[in-house]
């Protein structure tokens, strides 16, 4: 096994989360955390015991120091995070909701240090990783970050490494919807495992049915596709098999952000441990359901010890008849219409 199990890359921002409900303009108190879909997945995999290398850039500022310190405390190898002396670390504001709705997020990331990632950021040592996880966010940040995404995915696949890809669409970062669709599908064609939400898959492929969406990516070269269906769970399809895995019921949805990242953590970790695709989807649904029960983007992602204790119990409970006020929640909440967000 290589020294690095998993390579992940992208932008981690400082995040200020409102302490109480209401319009962000009227919130007086926030608390500071980190945010970033790519680093959420990296953190989740590190908590499960994988050696994860993080490739990124931050500004030479207090936000950048906070981001790197937090990622290091989560066990990530941050030796390949560059400190940019010119461009700042991005940040975001996030509203608080207590009714299970998606929070409002306002981004301040244009021209950030991470948007200046480029193919020059890639060094041979990183390509020794066993697996690469990529999303559609870095290629939306800038032309150079997009070039880096293509080169990393191409070189890792050519080297015989496994590659996973979550579209994680950010329409406001692209010049046009058509450019987004074209570039994201080009990237997906470089991945072994493609993990879209249902609404994403419909937009990207033009197909409505999950089976047709999955077939589109299988025809492009993917080995397997898992489509997140929100509260209903997930549909998966490979060249030899297909199926539906029900969502894991939870009583209260606290924060929907990061659920899809939890799904990716479950898929990648299980597949790297040689579980079947169906079993991987089951783990993915469970981690996603756990994520929505915690306030914060990655706070609900389990450790290996927590998963060992809770996962089997959750699956046994799921096998029983659920009645009362429980709400079945899978990990793929991207199928919901997102709350408005503002990119600056």
MOSUL-V617840 format. One record per run of one state. SS is the DSSP state (alpha for helix, beta for strand, coil for the rest). FROM is the first residue (numbers start at 1). TO is the last residue. If there is no record, write none. Layout:
SS & FROM & TO
SS & FROM & TO
This chain:
coil & 1 & 5
beta & 6 & 9
coil & 10 & 12
beta & 13 & 18
coil & 19 & 23
alpha & 24 & 26
coil & 27 & 29
beta & 30 & 35
coil & 36 & 36
alpha & 37 & 47
coil & 48 & 51
beta & 52 & 59
coil & 60 & 61
alpha & 62 & 73
coil & 74 & 76
beta & 77 & 84
coil & 85 & 90
beta & 91 & 94
coil & 95 & 104
beta & 105 & 108
coil & 109 & 112
alpha & 113 & 116
coil & 117 & 118
alpha & 119 & 121
coil & 122 & 123
alpha & 124 & 128
coil & 129 & 130
beta & 131 & 135
coil & 136 & 137
alpha & 138 & 141
coil & 142 & 142
alpha & 143 & 158
coil & 159 & 161
beta & 162 & 166
coil & 167 & 170
alpha & 171 & 173
coil & 174 & 176
alpha & 177 & 188
coil & 189 & 192
beta & 193 & 194
coil & 195 & 196
beta & 197 & 197
alpha & 198 & 205
coil & 206 & 209
alpha & 210 & 219
coil & 220 & 223
beta & 224 & 228
coil & 229 & 229
alpha & 230 & 232
beta & 233 & 238
coil & 239 & 241
beta & 242 & 246
coil & 247 & 247
beta & 248 & 250
coil & 251 & 258
alpha & 259 & 272
coil & 273 & 276
alpha & 277 & 291
coil & 292 & 303
alpha & 304 & 319
coil & 320 & 326
beta & 327 & 329
coil & 330 & 332
alpha & 333 & 335
coil & 336 & 340
beta & 341 & 343
coil & 344 & 344
